[in-house]
Amino acid sequence: MEAYLLDWANLLMRWLHLITGIAWIGASFYFVMLDTSLKPPKKPEDLKRGVFGELWAVHGGGFYHSQKYLTGPKGEPLTQDLHWSKWEAYTTWLSGMGMMALIYWIGASSYLIDNQVMALSPAAAVGISIAFLIAGWVVYDVLCRNMVGKDGLLAAIVFVFVMVANYALHQVFSARGAYIHVGAMLGTMMAANVFFHIMPGQRRMVAQIHAGEKVDPRPGIIGKQRSVHNTYFTLPVLFIMISNHYPMTYANANGWLVLGVLMVAGVLIRQFFVLRHRGQVKWWLPAAGVALIALLMVLMAPKQVDAGGEKVSFSTVRSILQQRCIACHAEKPTFEGFAQAPKGVMLETPEQIAAHAVMSAQTVASGYMPLGNLTEITDAEREQIAIWFAQGARTAD
C-alpha cells in the first residue's frame, strides 16, 4: 500500500509541476517577447508620461496596447491594481522539490545512488543533494552580484560553472540522478532569482512611486538581468525534465558532455527567438543548435554487435533476466518501493520477453538498467543479452 500511495503522490506532484511549469514558462516567454518587441511610443504625450516603449497586438478576437514605464508613470499616480507574476515560479519550484523528495530522496537507493560511481548511504546522498542545490545558488548569486553590467563575461562564467557542476555530479550520483540535479540547480536559480531579486526589487520601486520619491532604477536593471538568465535556462531545464525517458543520453559514457552539448543547443535556439522578437532573424542560431544535436546523434550511435559468434540461447538470457530484472519487472514486484512493474514492462514469460526485447536490449546494454545496478549485472551478461538480440531475439532454444 505504501508503494501504491507513493505512486499516486508522484503522479499528482508531477501533474502539478507540469501545470505550474507551463504557466511560469508561458508568462516568462510572453514578457520576454513583449520586452524585446517594444517600439518607441508614437505620441509625444506618451513620452512625457514616461512611456519607454509600446506594442500593439491582436489575440483572441481583440486588440491589446501594452506600454512599458521604466520607473513608473510621470505626472500621474501608479495604479494600486497591479498584476504580479510570482506564484507560477514558486509553485513550479516547490512541486519540483516535491518530486525530488518523492523520487530521488525517498528512492535514493534506486534512483540517486550508483555504487559503481560512489558508494553512499541514502542519508549521505540526500545530504549531498540538498547541500549541492544550496551551494549552486550561492555561487551563482555571488557571481551575478559582482558582475552587474558585464553580461557577456558573466554568461560565459556561469556556463563554465554549470558544466563543472555537471561533471562533478556525474562523479557522485547515478547518471540519471546527476542529470536531474543539474536541472534542479538551474530551476533553483530561476525561482530564487524571482524570490530574492526580481520581486523585492519591484516592490521597492512600487513603494518609491507611491511615496512620491525618486525611483532608483537599479532594482529594475538587476531584475532584468535575472529575467534574461531565466529565459536562457528554460530550454535546458525542459530537456532535463524529459531526459529520464531517454537513457541513451544520460547513460552514455560521456553523459555529462552530452548534457552540456544539448544545453548549448537549447540556448542557441532560444537566442534565435529572443532576437527574432527584436526583428533580427539569424537562422544560423537554430541551424547551429540542430547541427550540434545531429552531431551527437552520429557520435552516440550504438556500435553494431557481432551476431556471428557463438549462439546465445534463450534459456541463458531468461536466466539473466530472472536473476537481475524480475524483482522489478514482474506482475507483483518483490523489490522494495515498486507497486507495479516500471512502465508496465514485465519479463516473466517468453511472450513478455519477446514483446520487450528491443527495450530490454537497449536499456541493459546502455547501462541504464538495472537501476543503480542494484542487482549487480555483469558486463558479460549485458553483452550476452545484446548478442541474443542481434541474433534475432528468439524465444526458443
LINJOCOR-V454056 format. One record per residue. N is the residue number from 1. RES is the residue in one letter. PSI is psi as a letter, one per 30 degrees, with the letter a starting at -180 (none if undefined). Layout:
# LINJOCOR-V454056
<<N:RES:PSI> <N:RES:PSI>>
This chain:
# LINJOCOR-V454056
<<1:M:e> <2:E:e> <3:A:e> <4:Y:e> <5:L:e> <6:L:e> <7:D:e> <8:W:e> <9:A:e> <10:N:e> <11:L:e> <12:L:e> <13:M:e> <14:R:e> <15:W:e> <16:L:e> <17:H:e> <18:L:e> <19:I:e> <20:T:e> <21:G:e> <22:I:e> <23:A:e> <24:W:e> <25:I:e> <26:G:e> <27:A:e> <28:S:e> <29:F:e> <30:Y:e> <31:F:e> <32:V:e> <33:M:e> <34:L:e> <35:D:e> <36:T:f> <37:S:g> <38:L:k> <39:K:l> <40:P:k> <41:P:k> <42:K:f> <43:K:k> <44:P:e> <45:E:f> <46:D:e> <47:L:e> <48:K:e> <49:R:f> <50:G:g> <51:V:k> <52:F:e> <53:G:l> <54:E:l> <55:L:k> <56:W:k> <57:A:l> <58:V:k> <59:H:k> <60:G:h> <61:G:g> <62:G:l> <63:F:k> <64:Y:k> <65:H:j> <66:S:k> <67:Q:k> <68:K:k> <69:Y:k> <70:L:e> <71:T:h> <72:G:l> <73:P:l> <74:K:k> <75:G:g> <76:E:l> <77:P:l> <78:L:k> <79:T:k> <80:Q:f> <81:D:i> <82:L:k> <83:H:k> <84:W:k> <85:S:j> <86:K:e> <87:W:f> <88:E:e> <89:A:e> <90:Y:e> <91:T:e> <92:T:e> <93:W:e> <94:L:e> <95:S:e> <96:G:e> <97:M:e> <98:G:e> <99:M:e> <100:M:e> <101:A:e> <102:L:e> <103:I:e> <104:Y:f> <105:W:e> <106:I:e> <107:G:h> <108:A:e> <109:S:e> <110:S:e> <111:Y:f> <112:L:e> <113:I:k> <114:D:j> <115:N:f> <116:Q:f> <117:V:e> <118:M:k> <119:A:j> <120:L:l> <121:S:l> <122:P:e> <123:A:e> <124:A:e> <125:A:e> <126:V:e> <127:G:e> <128:I:e> <129:S:e> <130:I:e> <131:A:e> <132:F:e> <133:L:e> <134:I:e> <135:A:e> <136:G:e> <137:W:e> <138:V:e> <139:V:e> <140:Y:e> <141:D:e> <142:V:e> <143:L:e> <144:C:e> <145:R:e> <146:N:g> <147:M:h> <148:V:k> <149:G:f> <150:K:h> <151:D:e> <152:G:e> <153:L:e> <154:L:e> <155:A:e> <156:A:e> <157:I:e> <158:V:e> <159:F:e> <160:V:e> <161:F:e> <162:V:e> <163:M:e> <164:V:e> <165:A:e> <166:N:e> <167:Y:e> <168:A:e> <169:L:e> <170:H:f> <171:Q:f> <172:V:e> <173:F:l> <174:S:l> <175:A:e> <176:R:e> <177:G:e> <178:A:e> <179:Y:e> <180:I:f> <181:H:e> <182:V:e> <183:G:e> <184:A:e> <185:M:e> <186:L:e> <187:G:e> <188:T:e> <189:M:e> <190:M:e> <191:A:e> <192:A:e> <193:N:e> <194:V:e> <195:F:e> <196:F:f> <197:H:e> <198:I:e> <199:M:e> <200:P:e> <201:G:e> <202:Q:e> <203:R:e> <204:R:e> <205:M:e> <206:V:e> <207:A:e> <208:Q:e> <209:I:e> <210:H:f> <211:A:f> <212:G:g> <213:E:l> <214:K:k> <215:V:k> <216:D:j> <217:P:f> <218:R:e> <219:P:e> <220:G:e> <221:I:e> <222:I:e> <223:G:e> <224:K:e> <225:Q:e> <226:R:e> <227:S:e> <228:V:e> <229:H:e> <230:N:e> <231:T:e> <232:Y:f> <233:F:f> <234:T:e> <235:L:e> <236:P:e> <237:V:e> <238:L:e> <239:F:e> <240:I:e> <241:M:e> <242:I:f> <243:S:f> <244:N:f> <245:H:f> <246:Y:i> <247:P:f> <248:M:f> <249:T:d> <250:Y:f> <251:A:f> <252:N:k> <253:A:f> <254:N:h> <255:G:e> <256:W:e> <257:L:e> <258:V:e> <259:L:e> <260:G:e> <261:V:e> <262:L:e> <263:M:e> <264:V:e> <265:A:e> <266:G:e> <267:V:e> <268:L:e> <269:I:e> <270:R:e> <271:Q:e> <272:F:e> <273:F:e> <274:V:e> <275:L:e> <276:R:e> <277:H:f> <278:R:g> <279:G:g> <280:Q:j> <281:V:j> <282:K:j> <283:W:f> <284:W:f> <285:L:e> <286:P:e> <287:A:e> <288:A:e> <289:G:e> <290:V:e> <291:A:e> <292:L:e> <293:I:e> <294:A:e> <295:L:e> <296:L:e> <297:M:e> <298:V:e> <299:L:f> <300:M:g> <301:A:k> <302:P:k> <303:K:k> <304:Q:k> <305:V:k> <306:D:j> <307:A:g> <308:G:f> <309:G:a> <310:E:k> <311:K:k> <312:V:k> <313:S:l> <314:F:e> <315:S:e> <316:T:e> <317:V:e> <318:R:e> <319:S:e> <320:I:e> <321:L:e> <322:Q:e> <323:Q:e> <324:R:f> <325:C:f> <326:I:f> <327:A:e> <328:C:e> <329:H:i> <330:A:l> <331:E:e> <332:K:i> <333:P:k> <334:T:f> <335:F:k> <336:E:k> <337:G:f> <338:F:j> <339:A:f> <340:Q:l> <341:A:k> <342:P:k> <343:K:g> <344:G:g> <345:V:j> <346:M:k> <347:L:h> <348:E:e> <349:T:l> <350:P:e> <351:E:e> <352:Q:e> <353:I:e> <354:A:e> <355:A:e> <356:H:g> <357:A:e> <358:V:e> <359:M:e> <360:S:e> <361:A:e> <362:Q:e> <363:T:e> <364:V:e> <365:A:e> <366:S:f> <367:G:f> <368:Y:e> <369:M:k> <370:P:l> <371:L:k> <372:G:g> <373:N:h> <374:L:f> <375:T:g> <376:E:h> <377:I:k> <378:T:l> <379:D:e> <380:A:e> <381:E:e> <382:R:e> <383:E:e> <384:Q:e> <385:I:e> <386:A:e> <387:I:e> <388:W:e> <389:F:e> <390:A:f> <391:Q:g> <392:G:f> <393:A:h> <394:R:k> <395:T:g> <396:A:k> <397:D:none>>
